[in-house]
Amino acid sequence: MDNSTAVLGLNLIRQQIHEYVAMNFLYDGSSRPLDDDMPLVENDVLDQTGVLELALFLEETYGIHVDDADLTPEHFDSVNAIADYVYLRLANS
């Protein structure tokens, strides 16, 4: 896989995760935009249940297994962190 293909793949993953989070967790009536670097838990976009729902979405959408040990801020803090996590899991499978 060349670098342009890798970037395209990562961008598509990021877009899909962004859309999922926006559609499923930003329903509080506000019109605040979802920044892909925004900490999701810290900004009350996701709670513990939301993180689990998101992990299930990732498993179903990308065919990966999200270990309980991976449910950390390092991997699930922002859309970008989640996309990077998924991309690396797919690259190593």
N, C-alpha and C positions, 0 to 999 in steps of 0.2 A: 504494500500500500504506500503510494507516494504521499508527500506532505499535503498536497492540495486535496487529495481524497480524504485524508485524515481530518483536515480542517472542515471540509464539507460534512463529514460524518459527525464531528463534534458539534458543529453549528446546528445540524438537524436535531440531534439529541437535545441540545439546549432549548431549541424552539419548542419541541414537543413537551418538555418538562415545564417550560414557562407557561405554555397554554394550559396544561393540566392544572398547575397551581392556580393560575388566574381564574379558571373556570370553576374550580372546586373549592377554593379557600378564600377568595376575595369577594365574598357575597355580603359584606356588611353595609352595603349601600354607599360606601365612599367611592370616590373616583380616583383614588391614589394609584399611581402607576406602579407596576411591579418591576423594580430594578433587579437585574440578574445578580448583582453583588450584595443585595440587601439581606441582612441576617433574618431568616424567616421566623424563627422562634422568638427571637428578641423583639421583633416588630409585630408579634401576635398574629402572624399569617398562619403559622402552624402551631399546634399544641402536640402533646405526646401521641394522641390518637391520630392526628393528622400526619405525623411522621410515619406511623405504621401504615396508614392508608396509602401514603406516597410510596413506601417500600413495596407494598403489594402491587401498585401500579407499575413500578419498575420491573418487578419480577414477571408480571403478566405481559408487559409490552416488549421487554428486551430479552426475556428468557434467561435472566440471571437469578441467582439466589443471593439475597441480601442477608448476610449473617447478622445475628443480634449484636455481635461485637462491632459491626460496621455502622450501627445506628448512633453515630457520634457527630458532634458539630463539625468535625473535620470533613466529613462526607456529606452532611445534610444541612449545613448552615445557610446555603444560598443556592439559587438555581445553578449558578456556575459551578459550585462545589459538587452538586449532585450530578450535573452533566459530566464533569471530569471523572467522578467515581464510576458512573455507568460506562463511559468510554474506555476507561482502563480495565474494567471487568470484562468488557466485550473483547478488547484487544488481547487479554490474557486467557481467553477461553478457547 
